[in-house]
Amino acid sequence: MATSLLSACLGLRQHLNSIGSVLVCALLLAGSGSLLTPAPLLADSKKDPRKDYALIIGTVFDSSGHLVPGVPVKIRRADQKKAKWELISNSMGEFAQRLPTGQADYIVWADIKLPKGEPRPETKVHIESNERVDISLHLK
């Protein structure tokens, strides 16, 4: 169908001026719909860009308030023992991690060597649904 419309447009070009024929051809091709209809997205695809997620964005600071790059950061659910996500703060001391939606508590900590008995820098994060939570980790 599109080829017959295209040949009709070429025939019209001989009879109309160039601007008029371009407009008529554009209307005819747009009316056919087959060329301009995008392919449908699959909602259950693993690469679906519409899939919801929660996001934790964090910044690592030292004891004097300066940004600290290269710090290993780990994240786990509060009801689990092992870290599920491992990150490293970037050159600006920042990190970001996508998490599944839904109500959950997470523990985020800096995985650094500390003197015996000192608590590691960590924070608890509560996620309700698909939201962004900004946190900071302060090293001692």
C-alpha positions in Angstrom: 0.0 0.0 0.0 2.8 2.4 0.8 4.5 1.8 -2.6 1.2 2.7 -4.4 0.9 5.9 -2.3 4.5 6.7 -3.1 3.9 6.3 -6.9 0.8 8.4 -6.6 2.9 11.1 -4.9 5.4 11.0 -7.7 2.6 11.4 -10.2 1.2 14.4 -8.3 4.6 16.1 -8.3 4.4 16.6 -12.0 1.1 18.5 -11.6 1.6 20.5 -8.4 4.4 22.7 -7.3 7.1 21.1 -5.1 5.8 22.4 -1.8 2.2 21.3 -2.4 3.2 17.9 -3.5 5.4 17.3 -0.5 2.5 18.3 1.8 0.0 16.0 0.0 2.5 13.1 0.1 3.1 13.6 3.8 -0.6 13.6 4.5 -1.2 10.5 2.4 1.7 8.6 4.0 0.6 9.7 7.5 -2.9 8.6 6.8 -1.7 5.1 5.9 -0.4 4.6 9.5 1.7 1.6 8.6 4.9 3.6 8.2 4.5 5.8 11.3 3.2 3.3 13.9 5.9 2.4 16.4 6.4 -1.2 17.5 4.7 -2.0 20.8 6.8 -2.4 23.9 6.7 -5.6 25.8 5.6 -4.9 29.4 7.1 -8.1 30.7 10.5 -7.7 29.0 13.6 -7.8 31.2 14.9 -4.7 29.4 11.6 -2.8 29.8 12.6 0.9 30.4 9.3 1.5 32.3 10.1 -1.0 35.0 9.8 0.6 38.4 12.7 0.8 40.9 13.8 2.5 44.0 17.0 4.4 44.1 19.5 5.1 46.9 21.9 8.0 46.2 24.7 8.5 48.6 27.8 10.6 49.3 30.8 9.6 51.4 32.5 12.3 53.6 35.6 12.2 55.8 35.8 13.5 59.4 36.5 17.0 58.2 33.6 17.1 55.7 35.6 16.5 52.5 34.3 14.1 49.7 36.0 10.7 49.7 36.4 8.9 46.4 37.1 5.2 46.1 35.4 4.0 49.2 33.8 0.5 49.0 30.1 0.7 49.9 27.9 -2.3 50.6 24.1 -2.6 50.8 22.0 -5.3 52.2 18.4 -5.8 53.3 18.0 -5.2 57.0 16.6 -8.8 57.5 19.6 -10.4 55.8 23.2 -11.0 56.8 25.2 -10.7 53.5 25.6 -7.7 51.3 23.6 -8.0 48.1 25.1 -4.9 46.3 28.7 -3.7 46.4 29.7 -0.3 45.0 32.6 2.1 45.0 32.2 5.9 45.5 33.1 7.8 42.4 35.6 10.7 42.1 33.0 13.0 43.8 32.5 10.6 46.7 29.0 9.6 45.3 27.4 6.3 44.7 23.9 5.2 43.4 22.1 1.8 43.5 18.8 0.7 42.0 16.7 -1.4 44.3 13.5 -3.4 43.8 10.3 -1.5 44.7 8.2 -2.4 47.7 8.4 -1.7 51.4 11.8 -2.7 52.8 14.6 -1.5 55.1 18.2 -1.5 53.9 21.5 -1.1 55.7 24.2 0.9 53.8 27.8 0.9 55.1 31.3 1.9 54.1 33.4 -1.3 54.0 36.6 0.2 55.5 39.2 -1.0 58.0 38.6 0.4 61.5 40.4 0.0 64.8 39.0 -2.8 66.9 35.8 -2.0 68.7 34.9 1.1 66.6 31.5 1.0 64.8 31.5 1.1 61.1 29.9 4.1 59.4 26.4 2.9 58.3 22.9 4.1 57.9 19.5 2.5 57.7 17.3 3.4 54.7 13.5 2.8 54.5 12.0 2.4 51.1 8.2 2.5 50.6 7.9 2.1 46.8 9.6 3.5 43.7 11.3 6.5 45.3 14.7 8.1 45.6 16.4 8.4 48.9 19.5 10.6 49.5 21.9 9.6 52.2 25.4 10.3 53.4 28.1 8.3 55.1 30.5 10.1 57.4 33.9 8.4 58.1 35.7 9.0 61.4 
